[in-house]
Structure formats: structure tokens, C-alpha cells
Amino acid sequence: MLQIRDGTLQALLWKRAREPFLGTWSLPGGYLEPGETLEQSIRKHLAAKVDVREVAHLEQLETLSDPDRDPREWQIATAYLGLVPTGVDPELPADTAWHPVSALPELAFDHREITLAGRERLRAKLSYTNIGFALAPAQFTISELRDLYAAALGHDVSATNLQRVLLRRGVIEATGERRAPGRGGGRPAAVFRFHSPRLEVTDEFAVLRPPSNK
């Protein structure tokens, strides 16, 4: 589960209450029950274990089958990438917390690799899909959206270029509203929203690259 918090991409982790890896941070999850789909199962575990229900996007990330990933027995696991919009602040249990993906604590099992794989999937999809809708609030200025993209991508993003590209692809649209300037003054900023709240491929060959140093 990933979210932009305090200007950084963060992962939701909870401390294990039993062995193996007692007291170690891990990704929330659990066993698949009879009659459940994978998505039903992960949503159930998110709600029950970390009290998170407002997931804007959920997709299968990878299936893990290394015989040594669990010291007790051979377990096959399906990992999911979940995204929570900025501004949503679920009340978390005492054993659960957000951690910057760039500074993860020690994680149980192969959960560090899963978390980093989720970050890379998100970064890739920011280039060629509209997945930013799952990170952003319902309405935003281009400056605010630029900050979200920069936090997720790990490098600076030009607000002008981002606006031009997303408008050309039909990913975002102006609401017609303007937001009053802050204490620093300036002109009122136009307010935008994403055209669709569902994942769409907008340019399958696009890549958002870091700015050139030249």
C-alpha cells in the first residue's frame, strides 16, 4: 500500500506479532479463504489488519514462489500494489505506520523486494497511464500534481511540461475554478481533476525521464 505523505512516497507496514520475524515490520496480508477472490481477500485483510478501506487503485503486482521465502514452509504468495490518494489519512492501529520507501526499516520475508517492485511499477505506469488519479485528491492545481509526480518518480518534474502532456492526452481537465494565491501572492491557480477514476493506457511508449543536467 503506497501513498504520498509529507512530500515522499511511503509504504504502509505493520509489526508482526508472532514468529517468524516477531516484531519485524511487514506488508499487511493474509491467507486466501475458500470462496474468495484474491482482490476480495486483500481488501478484507487491509480493512481488518490496518483499517484501510479507501484504496483508489489495486492491481496484481507479482506472484512469488521461492521455496526459501518463508522459513516455516513453502508458500506461494500473490503481491498487490495498492494506492491511497493524498489527503486520505486513515486512523491506524498502534502496530501500523507509514514508512518512506526510500528509507525502509528491516522487513520480514521478501517484503522489501515486493515494496520496491511496487514503487517501480508505479513509476513506470505514471509515464504511460493515468494512474496519477490514484495518488491525487479529487481536485488539484498543476503545482500540487507536479509535487505528487516528483515524489513518486524520485526526480523533479516540470509543471509546464506535465500540464501540456496530460492535457494533450486527455488525462486531466480544468474544472473552471481557480484557487486563491497563498501568502506569497501571485495569480490565482487553475484547478484541475482527472478525467477518469479508472486505469487507462494513455501513451504506451511514453517515458517520464529526469530533467537533463545540460
C-alpha positions in Angstrom: 0.0 0.0 0.0 1.6 3.3 -1.2 0.7 6.9 -0.6 2.4 10.3 -1.0 2.7 11.7 2.5 4.7 14.7 3.6 6.1 15.0 0.1 7.5 11.4 0.0 6.3 8.1 -1.3 5.5 6.0 1.7 4.5 2.3 2.3 2.1 1.1 4.9 3.7 -1.5 7.2 2.7 -3.4 10.3 4.7 -5.2 13.0 4.4 -8.9 13.2 3.0 -10.2 16.4 4.4 -13.8 16.1 7.2 -15.8 14.7 8.8 -15.9 12.3 10.2 -12.4 12.3 8.4 -11.4 15.5 8.4 -7.6 16.0 9.7 -7.0 12.4 7.8 -4.7 10.0 6.0 -6.4 7.2 3.4 -5.7 4.5 -0.2 -6.4 5.5 -1.7 -9.6 4.1 -3.0 -13.0 5.0 -4.3 -16.3 3.7 -6.9 -16.7 1.0 -10.1 -18.3 2.3 -12.4 -20.7 0.4 -14.7 -18.8 -2.0 -12.7 -15.6 -2.0 -11.1 -14.0 -5.0 -7.6 -12.6 -4.5 -8.8 -9.0 -4.6 -11.6 -9.7 -2.1 -9.0 -11.3 0.2 -6.5 -8.4 0.1 -9.3 -5.8 0.7 -10.5 -7.8 3.6 -7.1 -8.1 5.2 -6.4 -4.4 4.7 -9.6 -3.5 6.4 -9.2 -6.0 9.3 -5.4 -5.6 10.0 -4.6 -2.0 9.2 -8.1 -0.4 8.9 -7.6 0.9 5.4 -10.7 0.9 3.2 -10.1 3.9 0.9 -8.0 2.3 -1.8 -8.1 4.2 -5.1 -6.4 1.6 -7.2 -5.5 -2.1 -6.6 -3.7 -4.3 -9.1 -1.8 -7.6 -9.0 2.0 -7.0 -8.8 3.7 -10.4 -8.9 3.5 -14.0 -7.8 6.3 -15.2 -5.5 7.2 -18.9 -5.3 10.8 -19.0 -4.0 10.9 -22.1 -1.7 13.0 -20.2 0.8 10.9 -17.1 1.1 9.2 -18.4 4.3 11.4 -20.3 6.8 8.5 -22.5 8.0 7.2 -24.0 4.8 6.9 -23.4 1.0 4.4 -20.7 0.5 3.2 -19.2 -2.8 2.1 -15.5 -2.4 0.5 -13.0 -4.8 1.5 -9.4 -4.1 -0.7 -6.5 -4.9 0.0 -2.8 -5.5 -2.5 -0.6 -3.7 -2.6 3.2 -3.9 -4.2 5.7 -1.4 -4.9 9.3 -2.6 -3.0 12.1 -0.8 -5.1 13.7 1.9 -6.7 10.5 3.0 -5.5 9.8 6.5 -6.9 6.5 7.9 -6.7 6.0 11.6 -4.1 3.3 12.0 -3.8 0.6 14.8 -0.8 1.1 17.2 1.2 -1.6 15.4 0.9 0.0 12.0 2.7 3.0 10.4 3.7 4.7 7.2 7.4 4.5 6.2 9.3 6.3 3.3 10.1 3.8 0.6 13.5 5.4 0.3 14.3 4.6 3.9 12.6 1.3 4.7 13.2 -0.5 8.0 14.2 -4.1 8.2 11.3 -6.1 6.6 10.2 -9.7 7.1 10.3 -12.3 4.4 10.8 -10.8 0.9 8.7 -7.8 1.7 11.4 -5.2 0.9 11.7 -6.5 -2.6 7.9 -6.5 -3.0 7.7 -2.9 -1.8 10.4 -1.8 -4.2 8.8 -3.7 -7.1 5.6 -1.8 -6.3 7.4 1.5 -6.5 8.9 0.6 -9.8 5.5 -0.5 -11.2 4.0 2.8 -10.1 6.9 4.9 -11.6 6.5 3.0 -14.9 2.7 3.5 -15.1 3.0 7.2 -14.3 4.6 7.5 -17.8 2.1 5.7 -19.9 -1.2 5.6 -18.0 -3.4 7.9 -16.0 -2.6 6.2 -12.6 -1.9 9.6 -11.1 -5.6 9.7 -10.3 -5.0 7.2 -7.5 -2.4 9.5 -5.9 -4.1 12.8 -6.3 -7.0 14.4 -4.4 -10.3 14.9 -6.3 -9.1 18.4 -7.4 -5.7 20.0 -7.5 -3.5 22.6 -9.1 -0.8 21.7 -11.5 1.8 22.7 -9.0 0.3 20.2 -6.5 0.1 17.5 -9.1 3.7 18.1 -10.1 4.8 17.6 -6.5 3.0 14.3 -6.3 4.6 13.1 -9.6 8.0 14.2 -8.4 7.6 12.4 -5.1 6.6 9.2 -6.8 9.2 9.3 -9.6 12.0 10.4 -7.3 13.1 13.3 -9.5 12.0 16.8 -10.3 9.2 17.3 -12.8 8.4 20.4 -14.9 4.9 21.7 -14.1 4.6 23.2 -17.5 5.5 20.0 -19.4 3.4 17.9 -17.1 0.3 20.1 -17.8 0.9 20.1 -21.5 1.4 16.3 -21.7 -1.6 15.4 -19.5 -3.9 17.8 -21.2 -2.9 16.6 -24.7 -3.6 13.0 -23.7 -6.9 13.9 -22.2 -5.8 12.7 -18.7 -6.8 15.8 -16.8 -9.3 18.6 -17.4 -9.9 22.0 -16.0 -12.8 22.4 -13.5 -13.2 26.1 -14.4 -12.4 27.1 -10.8 -9.4 29.0 -9.6 -7.6 28.8 -6.2 -6.7 32.0 -4.4 -2.9 32.6 -4.1 -1.2 31.9 -0.8 0.7 34.4 1.4 3.3 34.8 -1.3 0.8 36.4 -3.6 0.7 35.7 -7.4 -2.1 34.9 -9.7 -5.0 32.5 -8.8 -4.1 29.0 -9.9 -6.4 27.0 -12.2 -7.9 23.9 -10.6 -7.9 20.5 -12.4 -9.2 17.0 -12.0 -8.5 13.6 -13.6 -10.9 12.8 -16.5 -11.3 9.2 -15.3 -11.0 7.4 -12.0 -10.2 4.1 -13.7 -6.8 3.0 -15.0 -6.3 3.7 -18.7 -3.3 3.5 -21.0 -2.8 6.9 -22.5 0.6 6.5 -24.3 2.1 3.1 -24.3 5.5 4.3 -25.4 5.9 7.4 -23.1 8.6 7.6 -20.5 8.9 10.4 -17.9 12.6 10.9 -17.5 14.6 13.0 -15.0 15.4 16.6 -16.3 18.7 16.9 -18.2 21.6 18.5 -16.4 22.8 20.2 -19.6 
